[in-house]
Amino acid sequence: MDARSALLTGPLYYRADNKARKKQKGAAGVEAVLVLPVIMTLFYAIVTYGLIFYTQYLFNHIGSEALRRSVSYVNESCLIDGQDEGCDDTALKQQLHQQVESLLDDFLTDPDSIFGQPRSEALSVTILPGDCCVLQFSYNYQEHPFIPPLLPVPAVISSRASLQL
């Protein structure tokens, strides 16, 4: 046995190793205390902003799909000459409203609530005046959050879908 291997296997090596282990005792706990809040904040941000982006996408999709389905209810004679006495967009607006309600019922598991909040209080759907058909969805996130806000979040989640003929 050479001198080097005798040093690595002798009693002094084990004593030095034990001292190093005693100095490291509790280091994992300190590291966990320092790193865990960062990881949890990152996870919270991913979930919160993911739900916000999903909600905005959902409203945009529902608005576009409702407008697409309601195109067949447009009176072409109103579009061509614009002077027809019977041109009225109330029928189209009613059809749009029915399509939005139908799609919300299809996409939401509970048709009366959205993300656990009463749908009538949290969500407003507006058919804006002007050229044919602009739907605007507004979800009051400040009063009806999905998750309690710890990070900066928008006060209102809004989406707009439009149809131009």
Contacts in CASP RR format, 6 or more apart in sequence:
PFRMAT RR
TARGET T0000
AUTHOR 0000-0000-0000
METHOD contacts of the structure
MODEL  1
MDARSALLTGPLYYRADNKARKKQKGAAGVEAVLVLPVIMTLFYAIVTYG
LIFYTQYLFNHIGSEALRRSVSYVNESCLIDGQDEGCDDTALKQQLHQQV
ESLLDDFLTDPDSIFGQPRSEALSVTILPGDCCVLQFSYNYQEHPFIPPL
LPVPAVISSRASLQL
7 13 0 8 1.000
41 151 0 8 1.000
44 147 0 8 1.000
44 150 0 8 1.000
44 151 0 8 1.000
45 151 0 8 1.000
47 147 0 8 1.000
48 146 0 8 1.000
48 147 0 8 1.000
48 149 0 8 1.000
48 150 0 8 1.000
48 151 0 8 1.000
48 153 0 8 1.000
49 153 0 8 1.000
51 115 0 8 1.000
51 146 0 8 1.000
51 147 0 8 1.000
52 141 0 8 1.000
52 146 0 8 1.000
52 153 0 8 1.000
52 154 0 8 1.000
52 157 0 8 1.000
55 115 0 8 1.000
55 139 0 8 1.000
55 146 0 8 1.000
55 157 0 8 1.000
56 157 0 8 1.000
56 158 0 8 1.000
56 159 0 8 1.000
58 107 0 8 1.000
59 137 0 8 1.000
59 139 0 8 1.000
59 157 0 8 1.000
59 158 0 8 1.000
59 159 0 8 1.000
60 137 0 8 1.000
60 159 0 8 1.000
60 160 0 8 1.000
60 161 0 8 1.000
62 100 0 8 1.000
62 103 0 8 1.000
62 104 0 8 1.000
62 107 0 8 1.000
62 137 0 8 1.000
63 100 0 8 1.000
63 103 0 8 1.000
63 135 0 8 1.000
63 137 0 8 1.000
63 159 0 8 1.000
63 161 0 8 1.000
64 161 0 8 1.000
65 99 0 8 1.000
65 103 0 8 1.000
66 96 0 8 1.000
66 99 0 8 1.000
66 100 0 8 1.000
66 103 0 8 1.000
66 135 0 8 1.000
66 161 0 8 1.000
67 96 0 8 1.000
67 133 0 8 1.000
67 135 0 8 1.000
67 161 0 8 1.000
67 162 0 8 1.000
67 163 0 8 1.000
68 163 0 8 1.000
69 99 0 8 1.000
70 92 0 8 1.000
70 95 0 8 1.000
70 96 0 8 1.000
70 99 0 8 1.000
70 133 0 8 1.000
70 163 0 8 1.000
71 163 0 8 1.000
73 91 0 8 1.000
73 92 0 8 1.000
73 95 0 8 1.000
74 92 0 8 1.000
74 132 0 8 1.000
74 165 0 8 1.000
75 84 0 8 1.000
75 86 0 8 1.000
75 87 0 8 1.000
77 84 0 8 1.000
77 87 0 8 1.000
78 84 0 8 1.000
78 86 0 8 1.000
78 87 0 8 1.000
79 165 0 8 1.000
89 132 0 8 1.000
92 132 0 8 1.000
92 133 0 8 1.000
93 127 0 8 1.000
96 127 0 8 1.000
96 133 0 8 1.000
96 135 0 8 1.000
97 125 0 8 1.000
97 127 0 8 1.000
100 125 0 8 1.000
100 135 0 8 1.000
104 111 0 8 1.000
104 114 0 8 1.000
104 119 0 8 1.000
105 111 0 8 1.000
108 114 0 8 1.000
108 119 0 8 1.000
110 116 0 8 1.000
111 119 0 8 1.000
112 118 0 8 1.000
112 119 0 8 1.000
112 120 0 8 1.000
113 119 0 8 1.000
114 122 0 8 1.000
114 123 0 8 1.000
114 139 0 8 1.000
115 122 0 8 1.000
115 144 0 8 1.000
115 146 0 8 1.000
117 144 0 8 1.000
121 140 0 8 1.000
121 143 0 8 1.000
121 144 0 8 1.000
122 139 0 8 1.000
122 140 0 8 1.000
122 143 0 8 1.000
122 144 0 8 1.000
123 137 0 8 1.000
123 138 0 8 1.000
123 139 0 8 1.000
124 137 0 8 1.000
124 138 0 8 1.000
125 135 0 8 1.000
125 136 0 8 1.000
125 137 0 8 1.000
126 135 0 8 1.000
126 136 0 8 1.000
126 138 0 8 1.000
127 133 0 8 1.000
127 134 0 8 1.000
127 135 0 8 1.000
128 134 0 8 1.000
128 135 0 8 1.000
128 136 0 8 1.000
131 164 0 8 1.000
132 163 0 8 1.000
132 164 0 8 1.000
132 165 0 8 1.000
133 162 0 8 1.000
133 163 0 8 1.000
134 160 0 8 1.000
134 161 0 8 1.000
134 162 0 8 1.000
134 163 0 8 1.000
135 160 0 8 1.000
135 161 0 8 1.000
135 162 0 8 1.000
136 158 0 8 1.000
136 159 0 8 1.000
136 160 0 8 1.000
137 158 0 8 1.000
137 159 0 8 1.000
137 160 0 8 1.000
138 156 0 8 1.000
138 157 0 8 1.000
138 158 0 8 1.000
139 156 0 8 1.000
139 157 0 8 1.000
139 158 0 8 1.000
140 155 0 8 1.000
140 156 0 8 1.000
141 153 0 8 1.000
141 154 0 8 1.000
141 155 0 8 1.000
141 156 0 8 1.000
141 157 0 8 1.000
142 155 0 8 1.000
142 156 0 8 1.000
145 153 0 8 1.000
END
